[in-house]
Amino acid sequence: MPQLFKNAGWFTTAAGKIYHDAVLDQDPISWSYPANHTAWIQCGEGDIVDPVGNNYCGVTENSKTPYTDEDLVFTECIKRLDLAH
């Protein structure tokens, strides 16, 4: 579907939790702006860690890294919106 929109003149890009890197690599002709491979933040000192072992890090006032993966995705999305504009 993204290739259809791109071929019709739309700006297409993939970011966030919908399009993971494996999907992006399989279809590079669909994107106006190439995929980036985000280095996700690992839980660190001061974070609230998911007890089940998922890579969920809750940021606290004691966190060494004061932002989350969602902040990285948001920043990348704003960048791509600016490119599309």
Backbone as a chain_set.jsonl record, in Angstrom:
{"seq": "MPQLFKNAGWFTTAAGKIYHDAVLDQDPISWSYPANHTAWIQCGEGDIVDPVGNNYCGVTENSKTPYTDEDLVFTECIKRLDLAH", "coords": {"N": [[0.801, -1.196, 0.0], [1.96, 1.331, 0.783], [3.678, 1.796, -1.4], [1.895, 2.212, -3.495], [0.712, 4.655, -2.715], [3.055, 6.246, -2.752], [3.733, 6.119, -5.48], [1.631, 7.563, -6.461], [2.303, 10.091, -5.82], [2.449, 10.848, -3.147], [4.142, 11.52, -0.037], [5.894, 9.026, 1.518], [6.665, 7.211, 4.425], [8.072, 5.329, 7.123], [7.645, 4.799, 10.497], [7.849, 4.242, 13.994], [5.847, 1.931, 15.93], [4.435, 0.324, 14.209], [5.746, -0.302, 11.781], [8.354, -2.328, 11.717], [11.947, -2.822, 11.679], [12.605, -5.134, 10.096], [10.453, -5.351, 8.302], [10.677, -2.94, 6.958], [13.096, -3.226, 5.582], [12.416, -5.108, 3.699], [10.988, -3.864, 1.706], [12.058, -1.478, 0.284], [11.479, 0.2, -1.916], [9.076, 1.326, -1.446], [9.207, 3.565, 0.11], [9.539, 7.062, 0.499], [11.338, 8.295, 2.084], [14.172, 6.9, 3.5], [14.359, 3.928, 5.571], [15.183, 4.03, 9.013], [17.373, 2.646, 11.402], [16.661, 2.396, 14.46], [18.392, 2.648, 17.455], [17.351, 1.173, 20.153], [16.528, 2.205, 23.467], [17.959, 0.801, 26.276], [16.981, -0.541, 29.434], [18.076, 1.193, 32.304], [20.116, 2.497, 34.965], [18.225, 3.621, 37.694], [15.768, 3.419, 36.432], [12.351, 2.224, 36.246], [11.839, -1.099, 36.008], [10.327, -3.552, 33.935], [8.907, -6.275, 35.516], [8.489, -8.737, 34.278], [10.353, -9.001, 32.337], [10.305, -7.816, 29.848], [11.422, -5.291, 27.539], [10.71, -2.785, 28.86], [10.983, 0.37, 30.12], [10.437, 2.405, 32.74], [10.639, 5.791, 33.209], [12.137, 7.641, 35.772], [12.735, 10.203, 38.269], [15.273, 9.573, 38.944], [16.444, 8.348, 36.805], [19.061, 7.516, 34.579], [19.012, 7.989, 31.83], [16.868, 10.308, 30.682], [14.596, 9.897, 29.027], [12.415, 8.005, 26.818], [11.911, 5.136, 24.582], [9.622, 5.84, 23.18], [9.836, 8.601, 23.113], [12.016, 8.84, 21.374], [10.877, 7.834, 19.007], [8.823, 9.7, 18.614], [10.328, 12.06, 18.167], [11.629, 11.333, 15.78], [9.398, 11.056, 14.121], [8.421, 13.698, 14.008], [10.548, 14.88, 12.646], [10.268, 13.592, 10.158], [7.743, 14.487, 9.392], [8.328, 17.176, 8.999], [10.037, 16.905, 6.786], [8.178, 15.955, 4.909], [6.535, 18.111, 4.652]], "CA": [[0.0, 0.0, 0.0], [2.768, 2.549, 0.74], [4.196, 2.01, -2.75], [0.78, 2.778, -4.26], [0.644, 6.072, -2.365], [4.272, 6.897, -3.247], [3.613, 6.243, -6.931], [0.597, 8.571, -6.729], [2.839, 11.4, -5.478], [2.449, 11.097, -1.706], [5.36, 11.256, 0.73], [5.693, 7.835, 2.346], [7.734, 6.908, 5.364], [7.651, 4.378, 8.154], [8.244, 5.064, 11.798], [7.009, 3.839, 15.109], [5.691, 0.529, 16.292], [3.757, -0.418, 13.152], [6.733, -0.802, 10.829], [9.613, -2.702, 12.352], [13.055, -2.807, 10.733], [12.556, -6.257, 9.15], [9.47, -5.006, 7.27], [11.224, -1.822, 6.189], [14.138, -3.728, 4.699], [11.847, -5.948, 2.653], [10.246, -3.101, 0.715], [12.614, -0.118, 0.261], [10.928, 1.039, -2.981], [7.81, 1.913, -0.991], [9.413, 4.696, 1.01], [10.163, 8.29, 0.002], [12.429, 8.552, 3.018], [14.618, 5.551, 3.866], [14.197, 3.424, 6.933], [16.309, 4.182, 9.931], [17.438, 1.55, 12.366], [16.76, 3.042, 15.755], [19.006, 1.913, 18.564], [16.416, 1.338, 21.258], [17.086, 2.451, 24.79], [17.896, -0.317, 27.213], [16.731, -0.106, 30.807], [19.314, 1.566, 32.974], [20.132, 2.887, 36.373], [17.159, 4.523, 38.117], [14.512, 3.146, 35.722], [11.44, 1.186, 36.705], [12.0, -2.182, 35.042], [9.22, -4.506, 33.85], [9.292, -7.495, 36.238], [8.363, -9.907, 33.409], [11.559, -9.072, 31.529], [10.192, -7.078, 28.595], [12.256, -4.093, 27.545], [9.941, -1.598, 29.215], [11.687, 1.153, 31.124], [9.719, 3.567, 33.236], [11.577, 6.837, 33.584], [11.917, 8.273, 37.07], [13.644, 11.341, 38.476], [16.615, 9.034, 39.146], [16.89, 7.663, 35.593], [20.274, 8.033, 33.952], [18.527, 8.492, 30.544], [15.565, 10.867, 31.057], [13.59, 9.772, 27.981], [12.085, 6.62, 26.495], [11.817, 4.805, 23.159], [8.526, 6.61, 22.609], [10.376, 9.93, 22.833], [12.822, 8.715, 20.162], [9.953, 7.676, 17.876], [8.157, 10.99, 18.437], [11.298, 12.973, 17.562], [11.804, 10.895, 14.392], [8.161, 11.373, 13.392], [8.411, 15.15, 13.766], [11.538, 15.102, 11.588], [9.707, 13.135, 8.889], [6.658, 15.41, 9.04], [8.974, 18.359, 8.446], [10.478, 16.546, 5.44], [7.015, 15.825, 4.044], [5.964, 19.437, 4.469]], "C": [[0.854, 1.276, 0.0], [3.313, 2.846, -0.655], [3.125, 2.623, -3.653], [0.67, 4.282, -3.989], [1.86, 6.835, -2.888], [4.176, 7.131, -4.749], [2.555, 7.268, -7.343], [1.038, 9.966, -6.289], [2.86, 11.753, -4.002], [3.838, 10.841, -1.132], [5.086, 10.059, 1.626], [6.918, 7.596, 3.209], [7.195, 5.948, 6.408], [8.398, 4.694, 9.437], [7.29, 4.571, 12.869], [6.886, 2.339, 15.259], [5.005, -0.301, 15.21], [4.765, -1.078, 12.225], [8.045, -1.069, 11.54], [10.685, -2.852, 11.283], [12.999, -3.937, 9.715], [11.587, -5.961, 8.009], [10.023, -3.903, 6.374], [12.252, -2.306, 5.181], [13.582, -4.533, 3.537], [11.236, -5.131, 1.519], [10.773, -1.664, 0.578], [12.029, 0.773, -0.834], [9.617, 1.706, -2.589], [7.993, 3.227, -0.229], [10.088, 5.867, 0.319], [11.386, 8.633, 0.831], [12.872, 7.207, 3.561], [14.401, 5.209, 5.337], [15.421, 3.775, 7.767], [16.245, 3.026, 10.913], [17.718, 2.16, 13.742], [17.426, 2.119, 16.769], [18.139, 2.169, 19.793], [17.138, 1.468, 22.583], [16.904, 1.208, 25.654], [17.646, 0.239, 28.614], [18.064, 0.156, 31.504], [19.095, 1.942, 34.424], [19.022, 3.896, 36.665], [15.821, 4.286, 37.449], [13.644, 2.159, 36.496], [11.466, 0.111, 35.631], [10.806, -3.128, 35.114], [9.64, -5.816, 34.518], [9.22, -8.764, 35.393], [9.588, -10.052, 32.509], [11.451, -8.43, 30.161], [11.063, -5.837, 28.677], [11.383, -2.855, 27.727], [10.68, -0.891, 30.323], [10.829, 2.348, 31.503], [10.725, 4.59, 33.726], [11.167, 7.426, 34.924], [12.852, 9.469, 37.191], [15.087, 10.878, 38.684], [17.169, 8.338, 37.901], [18.122, 8.342, 34.999], [19.946, 8.62, 32.573], [17.103, 8.989, 30.769], [14.5, 10.841, 29.96], [13.447, 8.304, 27.597], [12.132, 6.389, 24.98], [10.722, 5.619, 22.474], [8.97, 8.033, 22.288], [11.232, 9.912, 21.57], [11.935, 8.635, 18.929], [9.264, 9.008, 17.584], [9.082, 11.983, 17.735], [11.516, 12.627, 16.087], [10.568, 11.226, 13.556], [8.062, 12.853, 13.072], [9.386, 15.497, 12.638], [10.946, 14.734, 10.221], [8.522, 14.004, 8.453], [7.224, 16.697, 8.439], [9.466, 18.088, 7.028], [9.303, 16.492, 4.459], [6.419, 17.181, 3.709], [6.701, 20.17, 3.387]], "O": [[0.518, 2.223, -0.711], [3.402, 4.007, -1.054], [3.436, 3.471, -4.49], [0.551, 5.081, -4.918], [1.72, 7.942, -3.409], [4.499, 8.215, -5.235], [2.591, 7.781, -8.461], [0.261, 10.917, -6.367], [3.256, 12.862, -3.644], [4.61, 10.048, -1.672], [4.139, 10.08, 2.413], [8.055, 7.762, 2.768], [5.982, 5.786, 6.545], [9.621, 4.834, 9.451], [6.079, 4.496, 12.663], [7.721, 1.578, 14.772], [5.002, -1.528, 15.298], [4.655, -2.265, 11.919], [8.758, -0.141, 11.92], [10.365, -2.995, 10.103], [13.325, -3.708, 8.551], [11.877, -6.292, 6.859], [9.845, -3.944, 5.156], [12.271, -1.84, 4.042], [14.223, -4.626, 2.49], [10.99, -5.684, 0.448], [10.0, -0.72, 0.742], [12.073, 1.996, -0.702], [9.105, 2.555, -3.319], [7.014, 3.923, 0.043], [11.094, 5.691, -0.368], [12.354, 9.198, 0.322], [12.038, 6.437, 4.038], [14.281, 6.078, 6.201], [16.546, 3.808, 7.268], [15.171, 2.503, 11.208], [18.866, 2.399, 14.118], [17.054, 0.954, 16.909], [18.191, 3.242, 20.394], [18.217, 0.91, 22.784], [15.812, 0.646, 25.735], [18.055, 1.355, 28.931], [19.04, -0.569, 31.313], [18.031, 1.726, 35.004], [18.893, 4.903, 35.97], [14.824, 4.887, 37.85], [14.141, 1.365, 37.295], [11.15, 0.38, 34.472], [10.33, -3.467, 36.198], [10.642, -6.41, 34.117], [9.828, -9.772, 35.752], [9.829, -11.133, 31.972], [12.402, -8.485, 29.381], [11.403, -5.384, 29.77], [11.327, -1.989, 26.855], [10.974, -1.489, 31.358], [10.535, 3.201, 30.666], [11.57, 4.283, 34.566], [9.987, 7.677, 35.17], [13.671, 9.713, 36.304], [16.016, 11.682, 38.612], [18.27, 7.789, 37.951], [18.209, 9.568, 34.93], [20.527, 9.632, 32.181], [16.209, 8.181, 31.024], [13.596, 11.676, 29.961], [14.254, 7.466, 27.998], [12.36, 7.316, 24.203], [10.877, 6.038, 21.326], [8.526, 8.61, 21.295], [11.186, 10.853, 20.779], [12.204, 9.288, 17.921], [9.138, 9.397, 16.423], [8.659, 12.671, 16.806], [11.581, 13.52, 15.242], [10.693, 11.636, 12.402], [7.656, 13.221, 11.969], [9.074, 16.319, 11.777], [11.104, 15.473, 9.249], [8.328, 14.225, 7.257], [6.666, 17.241, 7.486], [9.33, 18.946, 6.155], [9.422, 16.932, 3.315], [5.869, 17.382, 2.626], [6.368, 21.314, 3.08]]}, "num_chains": 1, "name": "protein.A"}
